[in-house]
Amino acid sequence: MRKHRVKIIVTLMSAALLSLAFSLFHPNLLGNRNDPQSEPRGSEITTVFSLSPSLQFKNGESIEDNVHLRWVRDHLGIHIRYLWTAPESTFTTKLKLHLLNGREMPDIVPVRTEIVHDLIDSGQFMAVDDLFDQYASPVWKSAMQEDPSVWYPYIRNGKRYAIPILDYNYNSDTIMWIREDWLQNLGLAIPTTLPEIESVLDAFTNRDPDRNGVNDTYGLAASLQNSFNTWMSDISWVFGMYGVLPGQWNATEGDFLSYGSIQTKAKQGLETVRKWKSAGYIADEAMWQDEEMAANLFSQGKAGIIVGPHWMSYWPLDSLKANNPDARIIAIPLPTGSAPVSYYRANPPSNGALLINKNMTNPKLLFTYMNYLFDHQGTGDGNYAYGLAEGYDYTVVNGKPTTDRSLIPGGYVHVSAYTLAYDGARIPSRWDAMVGAQEKQALLSQLSRRMPTAFRGPPTATMRENWEQLLQLEHETYLQIVYGKKDLSFFDEFVKRWLANGGSQIEKEVNAWYASTVSTGK
């Protein structure tokens, strides 16, 4: 059965690669509606774009022709032209194919995945230190200085080769979303501890919380397809209740970095997830569900709890209310466990990077564009306190701007998603203006428990050779234990194999980076 699945996966991957390769050599298939011959080349920025599943358009627009691009052209005199676009699921693969085939790279590459390191190491992109120092506006520079560690992943030999795309503070921090109406139907209180959350999970799974007379609900929506530490539908908080987070580097006693997935405490987290899976609190399909598929389980009213960022109420959980107006969701802090501190996943305030092609004739154009965004949208100047485009992400009623989405003719559209920086200009410290009161309370009450990964540097030498195999070993072992294919004791064998197959050397390299960069403040 396993061999059959492997054959299917290989076949699908091969088909995807062939499709992407075909599109690389057939530009007419890209659907680019901009005519490069009609644009003044000196004021043009060429780029590429990753099409997120949540991306929306109105008024017949597309990523190649929309209200933001027209505004940039008319107000800044800059023409943004896409060499190609691709769905988020295949964007990284397409970039890899361009690198392998020596295809033309655009002026600017916005990227959010680990391929950023391959792009930097290809030698096709310029160091940005002098450019940023010379052309970035004071507002942008100040925002970047709020957490200088956002530069760490992109430093090579003391130089910076990509500009971090800033995010709001705590924007990736996880909180718990729970069906308040289900709690009330079953006479349950909001869970705050491990025993309490287990009681709620059992009730949500076995006591017909939606009152439909059918045993068709789960306690928890969780994604296990890619990782046990992920951005949405997360399960790492279960491990956090035992004082460790898998899938990241955690600082231990003596300022030593240890990979969380091999720490002894992770074994306790695995035991609990295994118990929950065996009890039916988590769907059998979780191992095949990515983050959005697992979230759909919650949005479809089939799961009572999901863990993820504060903005999930806008997407994708908004579809729950659309399908069931009586459903009530609340945001609460993550429960605590037996450890002195129950950690949860968090990231520094960055979400990707911008790379500048060495052959870009006028890189100052990027700074003209980004400076304007930071100086106006980033600071909430004038109408930019409400959005980027009237009639799209805000509207005016009786002479007053409003962000009430129900009042926007034709519906709300997230125009910031059209920008070169994915979400526009975000100043980390302005996070509190972007968070609802209930979500803010949940975030603030657990701040002392947040734990971003302590390793922020580029891949080490041994990582480049062994990391993918180690990740595969880790993921397969965790799934085998959770699904009862291996005993819990197999965790100890996994740790030995992980260390012996490059993990021990990676641990040394990671700590060497930490000692030379973070400990010294360089």
C-alpha positions in Angstrom: 0.0 0.0 0.0 2.9 2.4 0.9 4.6 1.6 -2.4 1.4 2.3 -4.3 1.1 5.7 -2.5 4.7 6.6 -3.4 4.1 5.8 -7.1 1.0 8.0 -7.1 3.0 10.9 -5.4 5.9 10.5 -7.9 3.5 10.5 -10.8 1.7 13.6 -9.6 5.0 15.4 -8.9 6.3 14.5 -12.4 3.2 15.8 -14.0 3.4 19.1 -12.1 7.0 19.6 -13.0 6.3 18.9 -16.7 3.4 21.4 -16.6 5.6 24.0 -15.0 8.5 23.4 -17.4 6.1 23.7 -20.3 4.9 27.0 -19.1 8.4 28.3 -18.7 9.0 28.1 -22.4 5.5 29.2 -23.5 5.1 32.8 -22.1 1.7 33.2 -23.9 0.2 30.7 -21.3 1.0 33.1 -18.4 -2.0 35.3 -19.0 -0.1 38.6 -18.6 -2.3 41.4 -19.8 0.3 44.1 -19.5 2.0 45.0 -22.8 5.7 45.5 -22.1 6.2 47.3 -25.3 3.9 50.1 -24.2 5.7 50.8 -20.9 8.7 53.0 -20.4 11.5 50.6 -19.5 13.3 53.1 -17.2 10.4 53.2 -14.8 9.5 49.5 -14.9 9.9 46.9 -12.2 9.7 43.3 -13.3 8.7 40.7 -10.8 7.0 37.3 -10.2 4.1 36.5 -8.0 2.8 33.7 -5.7 -1.0 33.3 -6.0 -2.3 32.6 -2.5 -5.6 30.6 -2.3 -7.0 33.5 -0.2 -6.3 36.1 -3.0 -9.4 37.8 -4.2 -10.3 40.2 -7.0 -13.3 42.3 -8.1 -14.4 44.4 -11.0 -12.8 41.9 -13.5 -9.3 42.5 -12.2 -6.3 40.2 -11.9 -2.9 40.3 -10.3 -1.5 41.7 -13.6 -4.2 44.4 -13.9 -5.7 45.8 -10.7 -6.4 49.0 -8.7 -3.1 48.9 -6.9 -1.0 48.6 -10.1 -2.9 51.4 -11.6 -2.4 53.5 -8.5 1.4 52.8 -8.5 1.6 53.8 -12.2 -0.5 57.0 -11.9 0.9 58.3 -8.6 4.5 57.1 -8.6 5.2 56.7 -12.3 6.3 53.1 -11.8 5.1 50.2 -13.9 5.1 46.8 -12.3 5.2 44.0 -14.8 4.9 40.3 -14.0 7.2 37.9 -15.9 5.1 35.1 -14.6 2.8 34.1 -11.8 2.1 30.7 -10.2 -0.2 29.2 -7.5 1.4 29.3 -4.1 1.6 25.5 -4.2 3.9 25.5 -7.2 5.6 28.9 -7.0 8.7 27.5 -5.2 9.1 24.7 -7.7 8.8 27.1 -10.6 11.6 29.3 -9.1 13.7 26.2 -8.8 13.2 25.3 -12.4 14.2 28.8 -13.4 17.4 28.5 -11.4 18.2 25.1 -12.9 17.5 26.2 -16.4 19.3 29.5 -16.2 16.1 31.4 -17.0 15.8 35.2 -16.7 15.2 36.4 -13.2 13.1 39.5 -12.7 14.3 42.7 -11.1 12.6 41.9 -7.8 11.7 38.5 -6.3 9.4 38.4 -3.3 9.7 35.0 -1.6 8.4 33.4 1.6 10.0 29.9 1.4 13.4 28.4 2.0 14.3 28.8 -1.6 15.4 32.3 -0.7 18.7 30.7 0.3 19.2 29.1 -3.1 18.4 32.4 -4.8 21.0 34.2 -2.6 23.6 31.6 -3.2 23.0 31.6 -6.9 25.0 34.9 -7.1 22.3 36.6 -9.2 21.1 39.0 -6.5 22.9 42.0 -5.0 23.9 42.9 -1.5 21.4 45.5 -0.2 23.3 47.1 2.7 24.4 50.3 0.9 21.1 50.6 -1.0 19.0 50.3 2.1 21.2 52.8 4.0 21.1 55.3 1.2 17.5 55.1 -0.1 15.2 53.6 2.6 13.0 56.2 4.3 13.4 57.0 8.0 10.1 55.3 8.7 11.1 52.1 7.0 14.5 52.1 8.7 13.0 52.7 12.1 10.5 49.8 11.5 13.4 47.5 10.6 15.4 48.5 13.7 12.6 47.3 16.0 13.9 43.8 15.7 17.3 43.7 13.8 17.3 39.9 14.0 15.0 39.9 11.0 18.1 40.4 8.9 19.9 37.3 10.2 18.7 34.7 7.6 20.0 36.8 4.7 23.5 37.6 5.9 26.4 36.1 4.0 30.0 37.0 4.9 28.8 40.0 6.8 26.6 41.4 4.0 22.9 41.4 3.6 21.5 39.9 0.4 17.7 40.3 0.9 15.4 42.9 2.5 13.1 41.3 5.2 9.4 41.7 4.6 8.2 43.0 8.0 5.1 41.7 9.8 3.2 42.9 12.8 4.4 41.7 16.2 2.7 38.5 17.3 1.0 38.1 13.9 1.9 34.5 13.7 1.4 33.7 17.4 -1.1 30.9 18.0 -4.2 31.2 20.2 -7.1 28.8 20.6 -10.3 29.2 18.7 -13.2 27.3 20.3 -17.0 26.9 19.6 -18.6 28.8 22.5 -22.1 27.5 21.5 -20.8 23.9 21.8 -19.5 24.6 25.3 -22.9 26.0 26.3 -24.8 23.1 24.7 -22.8 20.7 26.9 -22.6 22.9 30.0 -18.8 23.2 29.8 -16.5 25.9 31.0 -13.6 27.4 28.9 -10.7 25.0 29.3 -7.5 26.4 30.9 -5.5 23.3 31.8 -4.5 20.0 30.3 -7.2 17.9 32.1 -9.8 20.5 31.2 -9.0 20.6 27.6 -9.1 16.8 27.5 -12.6 16.8 29.0 -13.7 19.3 26.4 -12.1 17.3 23.5 -13.9 14.1 24.7 -17.3 15.9 25.0 -16.9 17.6 21.6 -16.1 14.2 20.1 -18.7 12.0 21.8 -21.6 14.0 23.2 -23.1 15.5 20.0 -22.2 19.1 20.7 -24.0 20.4 17.5 -27.2 18.6 18.6 -27.8 17.0 15.2 -28.2 13.5 16.5 -25.3 12.1 14.6 -21.8 11.1 15.8 -19.9 13.2 13.3 -17.8 15.7 15.2 -14.1 15.9 16.4 -12.7 17.7 19.3 -9.7 19.2 17.4 -8.9 20.2 13.8 -5.2 19.5 13.3 -2.9 19.4 10.3 -0.2 16.6 10.4 0.6 16.5 6.7 3.6 18.7 6.6 4.8 19.3 10.2 3.9 19.1 13.9 4.8 22.8 14.2 2.8 24.8 11.6 1.3 28.2 11.0 -2.4 27.1 11.2 -4.3 24.1 12.5 -1.2 23.7 14.7 -0.5 20.8 17.2 2.9 22.0 18.6 1.1 23.6 21.6 0.4 20.1 22.9 4.2 19.6 23.2 4.5 23.1 24.6 2.5 22.0 27.6 5.5 19.8 28.5 8.0 22.5 28.0 9.3 21.9 24.5 8.3 22.8 20.9 9.1 20.4 18.0 10.3 21.5 14.6 12.4 24.4 15.8 15.6 25.2 17.8 15.0 26.0 21.4 17.4 27.6 23.8 18.1 25.4 26.8 20.2 25.8 30.0 23.6 27.4 29.4 22.3 29.1 26.2 22.7 25.9 24.2 20.4 25.4 21.2 18.7 22.0 21.0 16.4 20.8 18.3 13.0 20.4 19.9 11.9 17.3 18.1 14.6 15.2 19.6 14.3 16.5 23.2 13.1 14.0 25.8 10.1 16.2 26.6 8.9 15.8 23.1 8.2 12.2 23.8 5.6 13.3 26.3 3.9 15.5 23.7 3.9 12.6 21.2 2.3 10.3 23.9 -0.5 12.8 24.4 -1.2 13.4 20.7 -1.1 9.6 20.2 -3.7 9.2 23.0 -5.9 11.9 21.5 -5.7 10.3 18.0 -6.6 6.9 19.4 -9.6 8.4 21.3 -10.9 9.9 18.1 -10.4 13.5 19.1 -8.4 14.1 15.9 -9.6 12.9 12.5 -7.9 9.9 10.9 -7.4 12.1 7.8 -5.2 14.6 9.7 -2.0 13.0 8.3 -3.3 13.9 4.8 -4.7 17.3 5.6 -2.6 20.5 5.0 -3.3 23.6 7.2 -6.2 24.8 5.1 -7.9 21.4 4.7 -7.8 21.0 8.5 -9.2 24.5 9.0 -12.1 23.6 6.7 -13.0 20.8 9.1 -13.6 23.5 11.7 -15.3 25.9 9.2 -17.7 23.2 8.1 -18.8 22.7 11.7 -17.1 19.3 12.2 -14.5 20.2 14.8 -14.9 22.3 17.9 -11.3 23.6 18.5 -8.5 24.8 16.2 -5.2 26.6 17.0 -3.8 29.3 14.9 -3.2 33.1 14.5 -5.4 35.9 15.7 -6.5 36.8 12.2 -8.2 33.5 11.5 -11.6 35.0 12.3 -11.3 36.9 9.0 -10.1 33.9 7.0 -10.7 31.0 6.9 -13.1 30.7 9.9 -15.4 33.4 8.5 -17.0 30.8 6.3 -18.4 29.0 9.4 -20.6 32.0 10.2 -21.6 32.3 6.6 -22.8 28.7 6.6 -24.2 28.7 10.1 -25.2 32.1 11.4 -25.9 30.7 14.9 -22.3 29.4 15.4 -20.3 31.3 17.9 -16.5 31.3 18.1 -14.3 32.8 20.7 -10.6 33.2 21.0 -9.0 32.0 24.3 -5.4 31.6 25.6 -3.8 28.2 25.1 -4.2 25.8 28.0 -1.3 25.1 30.3 0.2 21.7 31.1 2.6 20.2 33.7 5.7 22.1 32.7 6.7 25.3 34.6 6.1 27.1 31.3 3.7 25.9 28.6 5.3 27.3 25.4 3.6 28.0 22.1 5.0 28.7 18.6 5.7 32.2 17.5 7.8 33.9 14.8 9.8 37.2 14.7 8.0 40.0 13.0 9.0 39.1 9.4 7.3 37.1 6.7 9.5 36.7 3.7 12.1 38.8 1.8 12.7 40.9 -1.3 15.7 40.1 -3.5 17.1 42.6 -6.0 18.6 41.3 -9.2 22.2 42.4 -9.9 21.1 43.4 -13.4 18.3 45.7 -12.2 19.1 49.1 -13.9 17.4 51.3 -11.4 16.9 49.6 -7.9 15.9 53.0 -6.5 12.5 52.3 -8.0 11.9 49.7 -5.3 12.7 52.1 -2.6 10.5 54.8 -4.1 7.6 52.3 -4.0 8.3 50.8 -0.6 9.1 54.1 1.1 5.7 55.5 0.0 4.0 52.4 1.4 5.8 52.7 4.8 5.4 56.5 5.0 1.7 56.3 4.4 0.1 52.9 4.7 2.5 51.8 7.4 1.9 54.8 9.6 -1.9 55.0 8.9 -1.6 58.4 7.3 -4.9 59.9 6.2 -7.2 57.5 4.3 -4.4 54.9 4.6 -5.6 54.4 8.2 -8.5 52.6 6.5 -7.0 50.8 3.5 -5.2 51.2 0.2 -8.2 51.7 -2.2 -11.6 53.1 -1.6 -14.3 50.7 -2.7 -12.0 47.8 -2.2 -10.7 47.5 1.4 -12.7 50.5 2.8 -15.5 52.8 1.8 -17.0 56.2 2.6 -20.4 56.5 4.1 -22.0 59.9 4.7 -18.6 61.5 4.2 -16.8 59.3 6.7 -14.4 56.4 5.9 -15.3 53.0 7.3 -13.8 49.5 7.2 -17.1 47.8 7.8 -16.9 45.1 5.2 -20.6 44.8 4.9 -20.9 48.3 3.6 -18.3 48.0 0.8 -20.1 47.8 -2.6 -19.3 44.5 -4.2 -17.6 43.2 -1.1 -14.2 43.6 0.7 -10.9 42.8 -1.1 -7.5 42.7 0.6 -5.7 45.1 -1.7 -2.5 44.9 0.4 -2.1 41.3 -1.0 -1.4 42.8 -4.4 1.7 44.6 -3.2 5.3 43.5 -3.9 5.6 42.8 -0.1 2.5 40.5 0.0 0.7 42.4 2.8 1.9 46.0 2.2 4.0 47.9 4.7 3.7 46.6 8.2 5.4 48.2 11.1 5.8 45.6 13.9 4.9 47.8 16.8 1.6 48.8 15.2 0.2 45.3 15.9 -2.3 46.3 18.5 -4.2 48.5 16.0 -4.8 45.5 13.9 -6.2 43.0 16.5 -9.7 42.6 17.8 -10.2 43.1 21.6 -10.9 39.5 22.4 -8.0 38.2 20.4 -5.7 40.9 21.9 -6.7 39.7 25.4 -5.8 36.1 24.6 -2.5 37.1 23.1 -1.4 39.4 25.9 -2.4 36.9 28.6 0.1 34.4 27.2 3.0 36.5 26.0 5.4 35.2 28.6 5.0 31.7 27.1 5.9 32.6 23.4 8.9 30.8 22.0 10.2 31.7 18.5 12.9 29.4 17.0 16.3 30.5 18.4 18.1 29.6 15.1 17.5 32.4 12.5 20.6 32.0 10.4 21.0 30.6 6.8 21.2 26.8 6.4 24.5 25.4 7.7 26.8 23.3 5.6 25.5 20.0 6.9 21.9 21.2 6.8 22.3 21.7 3.0 23.3 18.1 2.7 21.2 16.3 5.3 18.3 18.5 6.5 15.6 17.2 4.1 16.3 13.6 4.9 16.3 14.4 8.7 12.9 16.2 8.3 11.5 13.2 6.5 12.8 10.9 9.2 11.3 13.0 11.9 7.9 13.4 10.2 7.6 9.7 9.4 8.6 8.7 12.9 6.1 11.1 14.5 3.3 9.9 12.3 4.1 6.2 12.9 4.0 6.7 16.7 0.8 8.9 16.6 -1.0 6.3 14.4 0.1 3.3 16.4 2.5 1.8 13.8 5.4 2.1 16.2 5.6 2.0 20.0 6.4 5.2 21.9 9.8 3.6 22.7 10.7 4.0 19.1 11.3 7.7 19.8 14.6 6.8 21.4 15.7 5.0 18.3 14.7 7.9 16.2 16.8 10.3 18.2 19.9 8.0 17.8 19.4 7.9 14.0 18.8 11.6 13.8 22.0 12.4 15.6 24.0 9.8 13.7 22.8 11.0 10.2 24.1 14.5 10.4 22.0 15.9 13.3 24.9 15.9 15.7 27.0 18.0 13.3 24.1 20.3 12.5 23.7 20.9 16.3 27.3 22.0 16.5 27.0 24.3 13.5 23.8 25.9 14.8 25.4 26.6 18.1 28.5 28.0 16.5 26.3 30.4 14.5 24.4 31.3 17.7 27.5 32.0 19.7 29.0 34.2 16.9 25.9 36.1 16.0 23.2 36.2 18.7 25.4 36.0 21.8 27.8 38.6 20.6 25.0 40.8 19.2 26.5 41.0 15.7 
